[in-house]
Amino acid sequence: VVVGTKVGRPKHMRIMPGGALELDQGSSIFVGPKLDEHRGAFVLEHPMDKGMVTDGGWDAMEHLWE
């Protein structure tokens, strides 16, 4: 089983008002299909390196585990 570990944070606070990516206050990190579909609108992060969680990656990994 392969589990993707990339996460995305929005480049801008408001993306496409009324559209597919209108952000609410609780969604600061995106994972999965929505991230793949709109990856140009996000800053991508890879919280794991060689199977280990990086120093700044714990917050992102918690979102992946949820």
CNS distance restraints for C-alpha pairs under 8 A (distance, minus, plus):
assign (resid   4 and name CA) (resid  32 and name CA) 7.99 0.50 0.50
assign (resid   5 and name CA) (resid  46 and name CA) 6.29 0.50 0.50
assign (resid   5 and name CA) (resid  47 and name CA) 6.81 0.50 0.50
assign (resid   5 and name CA) (resid  48 and name CA) 6.90 0.50 0.50
assign (resid   5 and name CA) (resid  61 and name CA) 7.58 0.50 0.50
assign (resid   5 and name CA) (resid  64 and name CA) 7.00 0.50 0.50
assign (resid   6 and name CA) (resid  31 and name CA) 6.90 0.50 0.50
assign (resid   6 and name CA) (resid  44 and name CA) 6.70 0.50 0.50
assign (resid   6 and name CA) (resid  45 and name CA) 5.70 0.50 0.50
assign (resid   6 and name CA) (resid  46 and name CA) 4.80 0.50 0.50
assign (resid   6 and name CA) (resid  47 and name CA) 6.92 0.50 0.50
assign (resid   7 and name CA) (resid  29 and name CA) 6.58 0.50 0.50
assign (resid   7 and name CA) (resid  30 and name CA) 5.75 0.50 0.50
assign (resid   7 and name CA) (resid  31 and name CA) 5.03 0.50 0.50
assign (resid   7 and name CA) (resid  32 and name CA) 7.96 0.50 0.50
assign (resid   7 and name CA) (resid  35 and name CA) 7.36 0.50 0.50
assign (resid   7 and name CA) (resid  44 and name CA) 5.80 0.50 0.50
assign (resid   7 and name CA) (resid  45 and name CA) 5.33 0.50 0.50
assign (resid   7 and name CA) (resid  46 and name CA) 6.54 0.50 0.50
assign (resid   7 and name CA) (resid  47 and name CA) 7.76 0.50 0.50
assign (resid   7 and name CA) (resid  60 and name CA) 6.67 0.50 0.50
assign (resid   7 and name CA) (resid  64 and name CA) 7.88 0.50 0.50
assign (resid   8 and name CA) (resid  29 and name CA) 5.63 0.50 0.50
assign (resid   8 and name CA) (resid  30 and name CA) 5.11 0.50 0.50
assign (resid   8 and name CA) (resid  31 and name CA) 6.52 0.50 0.50
assign (resid   8 and name CA) (resid  35 and name CA) 6.47 0.50 0.50
assign (resid   8 and name CA) (resid  39 and name CA) 7.55 0.50 0.50
assign (resid   8 and name CA) (resid  42 and name CA) 5.22 0.50 0.50
assign (resid   8 and name CA) (resid  43 and name CA) 5.37 0.50 0.50
assign (resid   8 and name CA) (resid  44 and name CA) 4.48 0.50 0.50
assign (resid   8 and name CA) (resid  45 and name CA) 6.01 0.50 0.50
assign (resid   9 and name CA) (resid  28 and name CA) 5.95 0.50 0.50
assign (resid   9 and name CA) (resid  29 and name CA) 4.95 0.50 0.50
assign (resid   9 and name CA) (resid  30 and name CA) 6.40 0.50 0.50
assign (resid   9 and name CA) (resid  42 and name CA) 5.22 0.50 0.50
assign (resid   9 and name CA) (resid  43 and name CA) 5.28 0.50 0.50
assign (resid   9 and name CA) (resid  44 and name CA) 6.66 0.50 0.50
assign (resid   9 and name CA) (resid  45 and name CA) 7.91 0.50 0.50
assign (resid  10 and name CA) (resid  28 and name CA) 6.93 0.50 0.50
assign (resid  10 and name CA) (resid  29 and name CA) 7.48 0.50 0.50
assign (resid  10 and name CA) (resid  41 and name CA) 6.11 0.50 0.50
assign (resid  10 and name CA) (resid  42 and name CA) 4.39 0.50 0.50
assign (resid  10 and name CA) (resid  43 and name CA) 6.17 0.50 0.50
assign (resid  11 and name CA) (resid  41 and name CA) 5.96 0.50 0.50
assign (resid  11 and name CA) (resid  42 and name CA) 5.11 0.50 0.50
assign (resid  11 and name CA) (resid  43 and name CA) 5.82 0.50 0.50
assign (resid  12 and name CA) (resid  41 and name CA) 7.75 0.50 0.50
assign (resid  13 and name CA) (resid  23 and name CA) 7.19 0.50 0.50
assign (resid  14 and name CA) (resid  22 and name CA) 6.28 0.50 0.50
assign (resid  14 and name CA) (resid  23 and name CA) 6.25 0.50 0.50
assign (resid  15 and name CA) (resid  19 and name CA) 7.83 0.50 0.50
assign (resid  15 and name CA) (resid  21 and name CA) 5.78 0.50 0.50
assign (resid  15 and name CA) (resid  22 and name CA) 5.55 0.50 0.50
assign (resid  15 and name CA) (resid  23 and name CA) 7.01 0.50 0.50
assign (resid  15 and name CA) (resid  41 and name CA) 7.75 0.50 0.50
assign (resid  16 and name CA) (resid  20 and name CA) 7.03 0.50 0.50
assign (resid  16 and name CA) (resid  21 and name CA) 6.07 0.50 0.50
assign (resid  16 and name CA) (resid  22 and name CA) 5.87 0.50 0.50
assign (resid  17 and name CA) (resid  21 and name CA) 7.50 0.50 0.50
assign (resid  17 and name CA) (resid  22 and name CA) 5.24 0.50 0.50
assign (resid  18 and name CA) (resid  22 and name CA) 5.86 0.50 0.50
assign (resid  23 and name CA) (resid  27 and name CA) 6.41 0.50 0.50
assign (resid  23 and name CA) (resid  28 and name CA) 7.91 0.50 0.50
assign (resid  29 and name CA) (resid  60 and name CA) 7.27 0.50 0.50
assign (resid  29 and name CA) (resid  63 and name CA) 7.35 0.50 0.50
assign (resid  30 and name CA) (resid  34 and name CA) 7.14 0.50 0.50
assign (resid  30 and name CA) (resid  35 and name CA) 5.77 0.50 0.50
assign (resid  31 and name CA) (resid  35 and name CA) 5.34 0.50 0.50
assign (resid  31 and name CA) (resid  36 and name CA) 7.99 0.50 0.50
assign (resid  31 and name CA) (resid  63 and name CA) 7.88 0.50 0.50
assign (resid  31 and name CA) (resid  64 and name CA) 6.91 0.50 0.50
assign (resid  32 and name CA) (resid  36 and name CA) 6.50 0.50 0.50
assign (resid  33 and name CA) (resid  37 and name CA) 6.04 0.50 0.50
assign (resid  34 and name CA) (resid  38 and name CA) 6.21 0.50 0.50
assign (resid  35 and name CA) (resid  39 and name CA) 5.28 0.50 0.50
assign (resid  35 and name CA) (resid  42 and name CA) 7.64 0.50 0.50
assign (resid  38 and name CA) (resid  42 and name CA) 7.37 0.50 0.50
assign (resid  39 and name CA) (resid  43 and name CA) 7.83 0.50 0.50
assign (resid  39 and name CA) (resid  44 and name CA) 7.61 0.50 0.50
assign (resid  46 and name CA) (resid  57 and name CA) 7.62 0.50 0.50
assign (resid  47 and name CA) (resid  53 and name CA) 5.81 0.50 0.50
assign (resid  47 and name CA) (resid  54 and name CA) 5.67 0.50 0.50
assign (resid  47 and name CA) (resid  56 and name CA) 7.12 0.50 0.50
assign (resid  47 and name CA) (resid  57 and name CA) 4.20 0.50 0.50
assign (resid  47 and name CA) (resid  58 and name CA) 7.20 0.50 0.50
assign (resid  47 and name CA) (resid  60 and name CA) 6.44 0.50 0.50
assign (resid  47 and name CA) (resid  61 and name CA) 6.55 0.50 0.50
assign (resid  48 and name CA) (resid  52 and name CA) 5.29 0.50 0.50
assign (resid  48 and name CA) (resid  53 and name CA) 4.39 0.50 0.50
assign (resid  48 and name CA) (resid  54 and name CA) 5.55 0.50 0.50
assign (resid  48 and name CA) (resid  57 and name CA) 6.93 0.50 0.50
assign (resid  49 and name CA) (resid  53 and name CA) 6.43 0.50 0.50
assign (resid  49 and name CA) (resid  54 and name CA) 6.47 0.50 0.50
assign (resid  53 and name CA) (resid  57 and name CA) 5.96 0.50 0.50
assign (resid  53 and name CA) (resid  58 and name CA) 6.75 0.50 0.50
assign (resid  53 and name CA) (resid  61 and name CA) 7.70 0.50 0.50
assign (resid  54 and name CA) (resid  58 and name CA) 7.31 0.50 0.50
assign (resid  57 and name CA) (resid  61 and name CA) 6.11 0.50 0.50
assign (resid  58 and name CA) (resid  62 and name CA) 6.23 0.50 0.50
assign (resid  59 and name CA) (resid  63 and name CA) 6.81 0.50 0.50
assign (resid  60 and name CA) (resid  64 and name CA) 6.55 0.50 0.50
assign (resid  61 and name CA) (resid  65 and name CA) 6.20 0.50 0.50
assign (resid  62 and name CA) (resid  66 and name CA) 6.37 0.50 0.50
